[in-house]
Amino acid sequence: MRALAKLAPEEGLTLVDRPVPEPGPGEILVRVEAASICGTDLHIWKWDAWARGRIRPPLVTGHEFSGVVEAVGPGVKRPQVGDHVSLESHVVCHACPACRTGNYHVCLNTKILGVDRDGGFAEYVVVPAENAWVNPKDLPFEVAAILEPFGNAVHTALQFPVLGEDVLITGAGPIGIMAAAVVRQAGARYVVITD
């Protein structure tokens, strides 16, 4: 399979051939149909200070993607082969104190697809089945690929009641623009974005 990888600690990414991975227990194999480019991917490509301190090449990048489940590993009941899925990029450990108390959102050992382990800029990727969100089959893959950043925008935008309120959004990147649409739909009176 083809994949876009950071092979060395330097600027750029390389198109490589890799074997198609096999799903293990609790994992699924996804045939990637669409991927979006996050600012994180640009940091990795540029090999800036953040990337130098975080990324350990070789690594297949990309954490915003969607596709079709091609195979499931032992113990996987859902999703099923043929399901269209979007992927949550945060892989949790299930063993740290936060995970053991159900607080997976603050897992002490979170690994991020495309940052700490191989991601979705590839024809195929293996991910934990619990990280897959099954989509309707008529949802375009290009839309499904942005559900993860859209979820961030929705979560952030709805932290406070906005009906009839004036809202300032700082940052006009994709998530800021999506957040503006969310608060507008939620009834905000005036919406201003600064950047």
C-alpha positions as CSV (number, residue, x, y, z in Angstrom):
1,M,0.0,0.0,0.0
2,R,1.0,3.6,-0.4
3,A,1.4,5.9,2.6
4,L,2.7,9.4,3.3
5,A,5.3,9.1,6.0
6,K,7.8,11.2,8.0
7,L,10.9,9.0,7.6
8,A,13.6,11.3,9.0
9,P,13.9,14.3,11.4
10,E,13.7,16.9,8.6
11,E,11.3,18.9,6.6
12,G,8.9,17.1,4.2
13,L,7.1,13.8,3.9
14,T,7.8,10.8,1.7
15,L,5.4,8.6,-0.3
16,V,6.3,5.0,0.6
17,D,5.2,1.5,0.0
18,R,4.3,-0.5,3.1
19,P,2.6,-3.8,3.7
20,V,-1.1,-3.7,4.4
21,P,-1.4,-3.9,8.2
22,E,-3.3,-6.7,10.0
23,P,-5.9,-6.0,12.7
24,G,-5.2,-7.5,16.1
25,P,-7.6,-8.2,18.9
26,G,-10.0,-5.3,19.3
27,E,-8.8,-3.6,16.1
28,I,-10.2,-2.9,12.7
29,L,-8.6,-2.5,9.3
30,V,-9.9,0.6,7.5
31,R,-9.5,1.4,3.8
32,V,-9.0,5.1,3.8
33,E,-11.3,7.0,1.4
34,A,-10.7,10.6,2.4
35,A,-8.4,12.5,4.7
36,S,-8.2,16.2,5.7
37,I,-5.1,18.1,6.5
38,C,-4.8,19.5,10.0
39,G,-2.5,22.2,11.3
40,T,-0.8,19.4,13.2
41,D,0.1,17.8,9.8
42,L,1.7,21.0,8.7
43,H,3.8,21.2,11.8
44,I,5.0,17.6,11.1
45,W,5.7,18.4,7.5
46,K,7.6,21.6,8.4
47,W,9.5,19.8,11.2
48,D,9.2,22.8,13.5
49,A,10.0,23.0,17.2
50,W,6.8,21.3,18.2
51,A,7.3,18.4,15.8
52,R,10.9,18.0,16.8
53,G,9.9,17.6,20.4
54,R,7.0,15.2,19.8
55,I,7.3,13.1,16.6
56,R,9.4,10.0,16.4
57,P,10.1,9.0,12.8
58,P,9.3,6.8,11.0
59,L,5.6,7.6,11.2
60,V,2.6,7.6,8.8
61,T,0.9,10.9,9.4
62,G,-2.7,12.0,9.3
63,H,-5.4,11.9,12.0
64,E,-8.5,13.3,10.3
65,F,-9.9,10.6,7.9
66,S,-12.7,8.3,7.0
67,G,-13.1,5.1,5.1
68,V,-14.6,1.6,4.9
69,V,-14.0,-1.3,7.4
70,E,-12.2,-4.0,5.4
71,A,-11.4,-6.5,8.2
72,V,-12.0,-6.9,11.9
73,G,-9.7,-8.4,14.5
74,P,-10.7,-11.0,17.1
75,G,-13.4,-9.9,19.6
76,V,-14.7,-7.0,17.4
77,K,-18.5,-7.0,17.2
78,R,-18.9,-3.4,16.0
79,P,-18.2,-1.9,13.5
80,Q,-18.6,-4.6,10.9
81,V,-16.9,-5.2,7.6
82,G,-18.4,-2.8,5.0
83,D,-19.3,-0.1,7.5
84,H,-18.4,3.5,6.6
85,V,-16.5,5.1,9.5
86,S,-14.9,8.2,10.8
87,L,-12.1,7.8,13.3
88,E,-11.5,9.3,16.7
89,S,-7.8,10.1,16.8
90,H,-7.1,9.7,20.5
91,V,-6.2,6.1,21.5
92,V,-6.5,5.6,25.2
93,C,-4.8,3.0,27.4
94,H,-7.7,1.7,29.6
95,A,-5.1,1.1,32.4
96,C,-4.2,4.5,34.0
97,P,-6.1,5.9,36.9
98,A,-8.1,8.3,34.7
99,C,-9.2,5.5,32.3
100,R,-10.0,3.1,35.2
101,T,-12.4,5.8,36.6
102,G,-14.1,6.3,33.2
103,N,-12.3,9.6,32.4
104,Y,-10.8,8.5,29.1
105,H,-10.7,12.1,27.9
106,V,-7.8,12.7,30.3
107,C,-6.0,9.4,29.8
108,L,-2.4,9.8,31.0
109,N,-1.1,7.6,28.1
110,T,-3.1,8.9,25.2
111,K,-1.6,8.1,21.8
112,I,-2.8,10.1,18.8
113,L,-3.2,8.6,15.4
114,G,-0.7,10.2,12.9
115,V,1.3,11.7,15.8
116,D,2.2,8.9,18.2
117,R,1.3,5.9,16.0
118,D,0.6,5.4,12.3
119,G,-2.3,7.4,11.0
120,G,-4.6,7.8,8.0
121,F,-2.5,9.2,5.2
122,A,-2.3,5.7,3.8
123,E,-4.4,3.4,1.8
124,Y,-5.1,1.3,4.9
125,V,-4.7,1.8,8.6
126,V,-5.3,-0.3,11.7
127,V,-7.2,1.4,14.6
128,P,-8.9,0.3,17.8
129,A,-12.5,-0.6,16.9
130,E,-13.7,1.6,19.8
131,N,-12.3,4.6,17.9
132,A,-14.6,4.1,14.9
133,W,-17.9,6.0,14.5
134,V,-20.2,4.3,12.0
135,N,-21.7,6.7,9.5
136,P,-24.6,6.5,7.1
137,K,-23.5,5.1,3.8
138,D,-24.8,8.2,2.0
139,L,-22.6,10.6,4.0
140,P,-19.8,11.7,1.6
141,F,-16.3,10.5,2.8
142,E,-15.0,14.0,2.4
143,V,-17.5,15.2,5.0
144,A,-16.9,12.2,7.3
145,A,-13.2,13.0,7.3
146,I,-13.8,16.3,9.1
147,L,-16.2,15.0,11.8
148,E,-13.3,14.9,14.3
149,P,-12.4,18.6,14.0
150,F,-16.1,19.5,13.6
151,G,-16.7,17.7,16.9
152,N,-14.1,19.9,18.5
153,A,-15.9,23.0,17.2
154,V,-19.3,21.8,18.4
155,H,-17.9,20.9,21.9
156,T,-16.1,24.3,22.2
157,A,-18.9,26.4,20.8
158,L,-21.6,24.9,23.1
159,Q,-19.8,25.2,26.4
160,F,-22.0,28.1,27.3
161,P,-25.6,29.0,26.3
162,V,-25.3,31.3,23.2
163,L,-28.9,32.0,22.4
164,G,-29.3,35.8,22.0
165,E,-25.6,36.3,23.0
166,D,-22.8,38.1,21.2
167,V,-19.9,35.6,20.5
168,L,-16.3,36.3,19.7
169,I,-14.3,33.5,18.2
170,T,-10.5,33.9,18.2
171,G,-9.0,32.1,15.3
172,A,-10.4,31.9,11.8
173,G,-9.0,28.4,10.9
174,P,-11.3,25.6,10.0
175,I,-12.4,24.9,13.6
176,G,-13.0,28.6,14.3
177,I,-15.1,28.9,11.1
178,M,-17.1,25.7,12.0
179,A,-17.6,27.1,15.5
180,A,-19.0,30.3,14.1
181,A,-21.6,28.3,12.1
182,V,-22.5,26.3,15.2
183,V,-23.1,29.3,17.4
184,R,-25.0,31.0,14.7
185,Q,-27.3,27.9,14.3
186,A,-27.6,27.8,18.2
187,G,-29.1,31.3,18.1
188,A,-26.1,33.7,18.8
189,R,-27.1,37.3,18.0
190,Y,-23.7,38.6,16.7
191,V,-20.8,36.4,15.8
192,V,-17.3,37.9,15.3
193,I,-14.2,36.0,14.3
194,T,-10.7,37.5,14.9
195,D,-7.4,36.3,13.5
